[in-house]
Amino acid sequence: MARPIRIEFPGALYHVTSRGDRQEDIYEDDEDRQCFLKVLGDVCEQYNWILHAYCLMNNHYHLLVETSDGNLSKGMRQLNGVYTQRYNRRHEKYGHVFQGRFKGIHIEKESYLLELSRYIVLNPVRARIARAAKDWPWSSYRATAGVGNAASCLTIDWILSQFSKRRTVAQKRYRAFVAEGKNQPSLWEELKGQVFLGSDRFVERLQKLSQESDDLSEIPRAQRRKQAKPLEHYDKRYSRDEAIVASYRTGHYSMKQIGDYFGLHYSRVSRIIGKAKGKT
């Protein structure tokens, strides 16, 4: 399967994740976590990143990053590369710490930044390693909620400004907002083309940017597509499961859109697509 397109431009917003090699832990103790945040702070300063939210889990991390200069890949090479060097030196190890390429999903700021900021800090709760977001010290929640100090690399003003002009009021409303998010449906039901979380107009604009790129060598041939046909076209041409897979591979339809058309729950669509991936 072709790897997702990497589109970079000034002002782009991403949800970034990177996992440990062979699913192993990337932090052995709190000193490792502090080291990672130090490297992250240096990267944010050097590459002019705006970090809206983060969460360090045991074998992976989540970042919500806005790139003022369109340089996500360069910054990520620095972040994972420098941390790997320091981790290996400290623990007298060799080799990879992270598994392959990082994953970066393009986010439409006005529609999804708040939701992603909540999703990220609730990761320890969903993983059942913390009862509440405030109980996990290795995320941006405590600083944003006003119950802890902010890491030097963290920017909380945009998130809080969405709740109130007064900081104390905004922080109270933010705490309530996060608490209400525990039982919210998965955001990834809205994911389009593997790497887009936003409106159809947002996706079309970014796809157009990729088509106008000066260097198409990094864009897999399978992803240089024309506008996708209506779902009805795939429904008539293939069996149901084949139509689901074919329409999803266009990169134009989200799993939820496909599920709504075929009368299936998102999770069922996800299993059908996952089964097809296993055969490729």
C-alpha positions as CSV (number, residue, x, y, z in Angstrom):
1,M,0.0,0.0,0.0
2,A,1.3,3.4,-0.9
3,R,2.4,5.6,2.0
4,P,0.4,8.7,2.7
5,I,1.2,12.0,1.1
6,R,3.3,14.4,3.2
7,I,2.2,18.0,2.5
8,E,4.1,20.8,4.3
9,F,3.4,24.5,4.1
10,P,3.5,27.5,6.5
11,G,0.6,27.4,9.0
12,A,-0.1,23.7,8.6
13,L,-1.5,22.0,11.7
14,Y,-0.8,18.3,12.4
15,H,-1.6,15.6,14.9
16,V,1.8,13.8,15.1
17,T,2.5,10.4,16.6
18,S,5.6,8.3,16.7
19,R,5.9,4.8,18.3
20,G,8.6,2.7,19.8
21,D,10.5,0.2,17.6
22,R,8.7,-3.2,17.9
23,Q,6.1,-1.4,20.1
24,E,8.7,-1.2,22.9
25,D,8.8,1.7,25.4
26,I,10.5,4.8,24.4
27,Y,10.9,6.1,28.0
28,E,12.3,4.0,30.8
29,D,11.7,6.6,33.5
30,D,10.8,10.2,34.2
31,E,14.3,11.4,33.4
32,D,13.8,10.1,29.9
33,R,10.5,12.0,29.7
34,Q,12.1,15.2,30.9
35,C,14.9,14.7,28.3
36,F,12.3,14.3,25.6
37,L,10.5,17.5,26.6
38,K,13.8,19.4,26.6
39,V,14.6,18.2,23.1
40,L,11.0,19.0,22.0
41,G,11.4,22.5,23.4
42,D,14.6,23.0,21.5
43,V,13.0,21.8,18.3
44,C,10.0,24.2,18.8
45,E,12.4,27.1,19.2
46,Q,14.7,26.1,16.3
47,Y,12.0,25.4,13.8
48,N,9.4,28.0,15.0
49,W,6.8,25.4,15.9
50,I,3.7,26.2,17.9
51,L,2.9,23.3,20.2
52,H,-0.8,23.3,21.2
53,A,-0.9,20.0,23.1
54,Y,1.1,16.9,23.8
55,C,1.0,13.6,25.7
56,L,3.9,11.2,26.4
57,M,2.7,7.7,26.7
58,N,4.9,4.7,27.5
59,N,5.7,3.5,23.9
60,H,4.6,6.5,21.9
61,Y,3.8,10.2,22.0
62,H,1.2,12.6,20.6
63,L,1.8,16.2,19.5
64,L,-0.5,18.8,18.2
65,V,1.9,21.0,16.2
66,E,1.4,24.1,14.0
67,T,4.3,24.7,11.7
68,S,4.8,28.4,11.0
69,D,7.5,27.7,8.4
70,G,6.2,24.5,6.8
71,N,9.0,22.3,8.1
72,L,7.4,19.3,9.9
73,S,9.7,16.6,8.5
74,K,12.9,18.5,9.3
75,G,11.8,19.2,12.8
76,M,10.7,15.6,13.4
77,R,14.0,14.2,12.1
78,Q,15.7,16.5,14.7
79,L,13.3,15.5,17.5
80,N,13.4,11.8,17.1
81,G,17.1,11.7,16.1
82,V,18.5,13.8,19.0
83,Y,16.3,12.0,21.5
84,T,17.4,8.6,20.2
85,Q,21.1,9.7,20.6
86,R,20.5,10.8,24.1
87,Y,18.4,7.8,25.1
88,N,21.0,5.4,23.7
89,R,23.9,7.2,25.4
90,R,22.2,7.3,28.7
91,H,21.1,3.6,28.7
92,E,24.2,2.4,26.8
93,K,22.1,1.0,24.0
94,Y,22.4,1.1,20.2
95,G,20.0,1.2,17.3
96,H,16.5,2.5,16.7
97,V,14.2,3.8,19.4
98,F,11.3,4.7,17.1
99,Q,9.5,2.6,14.6
100,G,9.9,3.9,11.0
101,R,8.4,7.2,9.9
102,F,6.3,9.3,12.2
103,K,2.6,9.6,11.4
104,G,1.3,13.2,10.7
105,I,-2.4,13.9,10.1
106,H,-3.4,17.3,8.6
107,I,-5.9,19.0,10.9
108,E,-8.4,21.8,10.0
109,K,-7.7,24.2,12.8
110,E,-11.1,25.9,13.2
111,S,-13.0,22.6,13.2
112,Y,-10.8,20.1,15.0
113,L,-8.0,21.7,17.0
114,L,-10.0,21.8,20.2
115,E,-11.3,18.2,19.8
116,L,-7.8,16.9,19.1
117,S,-6.4,18.8,22.1
118,R,-9.0,16.9,24.2
119,Y,-8.4,13.6,22.6
120,I,-4.6,13.9,23.2
121,V,-4.7,14.6,26.9
122,L,-7.3,11.8,27.5
123,N,-5.0,9.1,26.1
124,P,-3.9,8.0,29.6
125,V,-7.5,7.7,30.7
126,R,-8.5,5.6,27.7
127,A,-5.4,3.4,28.3
128,R,-6.4,3.1,32.0
129,I,-3.1,4.3,33.3
130,A,-4.7,7.4,34.9
131,R,-8.2,7.9,36.3
132,A,-8.4,11.5,35.0
133,A,-6.4,13.7,32.7
134,K,-5.1,15.7,35.7
135,D,-3.5,12.6,37.2
136,W,-1.0,12.2,34.3
137,P,1.9,14.6,34.6
138,W,3.3,14.0,31.2
139,S,0.7,15.8,29.1
140,S,-0.2,19.4,28.4
141,Y,-3.5,19.1,30.3
142,R,-2.3,20.4,33.7
143,A,-0.7,23.5,32.3
144,T,-3.7,24.3,30.1
145,A,-6.1,23.7,32.9
146,G,-4.2,26.0,35.2
147,V,-3.3,23.3,37.8
148,G,0.4,22.9,36.8
149,N,3.3,24.6,35.2
150,A,3.6,24.8,31.4
151,A,6.5,23.3,29.6
152,S,8.6,26.0,27.9
153,C,7.5,24.7,24.4
154,L,3.8,24.8,25.1
155,T,1.4,27.4,23.8
156,I,-2.0,27.4,25.5
157,D,-3.4,30.8,24.6
158,W,-5.2,29.7,21.4
159,I,-7.0,26.9,23.1
160,L,-8.0,28.9,26.1
161,S,-9.2,31.8,23.9
162,Q,-11.9,29.5,22.5
163,F,-13.6,29.4,25.9
164,S,-13.3,32.9,27.3
165,K,-11.3,36.1,27.2
166,R,-10.6,35.7,31.0
167,R,-8.0,33.1,31.7
168,T,-9.5,31.7,34.9
169,V,-12.9,31.3,33.3
170,A,-11.4,29.8,30.2
171,Q,-9.4,27.2,32.3
172,K,-12.5,26.2,34.2
173,R,-14.5,25.7,31.0
174,Y,-11.5,23.8,29.5
175,R,-11.5,21.4,32.5
176,A,-15.2,20.8,32.0
177,F,-14.7,20.3,28.2
178,V,-12.0,17.6,28.7
179,A,-14.1,15.9,31.4
180,E,-17.0,15.7,29.0
181,G,-14.8,14.0,26.3
182,K,-14.4,10.6,27.9
183,N,-17.3,9.1,26.1
184,Q,-17.1,11.0,22.9
185,P,-17.0,8.9,19.6
186,S,-13.7,8.5,18.0
187,L,-12.4,11.4,15.9
188,W,-10.9,9.0,13.4
189,E,-14.3,8.2,12.1
190,E,-14.0,11.5,10.2
191,L,-10.5,10.8,8.8
192,K,-10.3,11.1,5.0
193,G,-7.6,9.7,2.7
194,Q,-5.6,8.4,5.7
195,V,-4.1,11.9,6.5
196,F,-6.9,14.6,6.5
197,L,-9.2,15.6,9.3
198,G,-11.4,18.4,8.1
199,S,-14.1,19.5,5.8
200,D,-14.3,18.5,2.1
201,R,-13.2,22.0,1.1
202,F,-10.1,21.7,3.4
203,V,-9.2,18.3,1.9
204,E,-9.6,19.5,-1.6
205,R,-7.4,22.5,-0.9
206,L,-4.6,20.3,0.5
207,Q,-4.9,17.8,-2.3
208,K,-4.6,20.7,-4.8
209,L,-1.4,21.8,-2.9
210,S,0.1,18.3,-3.4
211,Q,-0.7,18.3,-7.1
212,E,1.0,21.7,-7.5
213,S,4.2,20.6,-5.7
214,D,7.4,21.2,-7.6
215,D,8.7,17.8,-6.6
216,L,6.3,15.0,-7.4
217,S,8.9,12.3,-6.8
218,E,7.9,12.0,-3.2
219,I,4.2,11.5,-4.0
220,P,3.3,7.9,-4.7
221,R,1.9,7.2,-8.1
222,A,-1.1,5.6,-6.6
223,Q,-2.1,8.9,-4.9
224,R,-1.9,11.1,-8.0
225,R,-5.6,10.7,-8.6
226,K,-8.4,12.6,-10.3
227,Q,-11.6,13.5,-8.4
228,A,-13.2,10.3,-7.0
229,K,-16.4,9.0,-8.5
230,P,-19.6,8.9,-6.5
231,L,-20.0,6.0,-4.1
232,E,-22.9,4.7,-6.2
233,H,-20.3,4.0,-9.0
234,Y,-18.3,1.6,-6.8
235,D,-21.5,0.1,-5.4
236,K,-22.7,-0.9,-8.9
237,R,-19.3,-2.1,-10.2
238,Y,-18.1,-4.2,-7.3
239,S,-19.4,-6.5,-4.5
240,R,-20.1,-4.6,-1.3
241,D,-16.8,-5.2,0.4
242,E,-14.8,-4.6,-2.8
243,A,-16.7,-1.3,-3.3
244,I,-15.9,-0.2,0.3
245,V,-12.2,-0.9,-0.2
246,A,-12.1,0.7,-3.7
247,S,-13.9,3.9,-2.5
248,Y,-11.7,4.3,0.6
249,R,-8.6,3.9,-1.5
250,T,-9.5,6.9,-3.6
251,G,-8.6,9.0,-0.5
252,H,-11.8,11.0,-1.0
253,Y,-14.2,9.3,1.4
254,S,-13.9,8.8,5.1
255,M,-14.9,5.5,6.7
256,K,-18.0,7.2,8.2
257,Q,-19.1,8.5,4.8
258,I,-18.7,5.0,3.4
259,G,-20.5,3.4,6.3
260,D,-23.4,5.8,6.0
261,Y,-23.8,5.0,2.3
262,F,-23.7,1.2,2.8
263,G,-25.7,1.2,6.1
264,L,-22.8,-0.1,8.1
265,H,-21.2,1.1,11.4
266,Y,-17.8,2.7,11.1
267,S,-16.2,-0.2,13.0
268,R,-17.5,-2.7,10.4
269,V,-16.1,-0.6,7.6
270,S,-12.8,-0.4,9.4
271,R,-12.6,-4.2,9.7
272,I,-13.4,-4.7,6.0
273,I,-10.7,-2.3,5.0
274,G,-8.2,-3.8,7.5
275,K,-8.9,-7.3,6.2
276,A,-8.2,-6.1,2.6
277,K,-4.9,-4.6,3.7
278,G,-3.9,-7.9,5.2
279,K,-4.2,-9.5,1.8
280,T,-2.0,-7.0,0.0
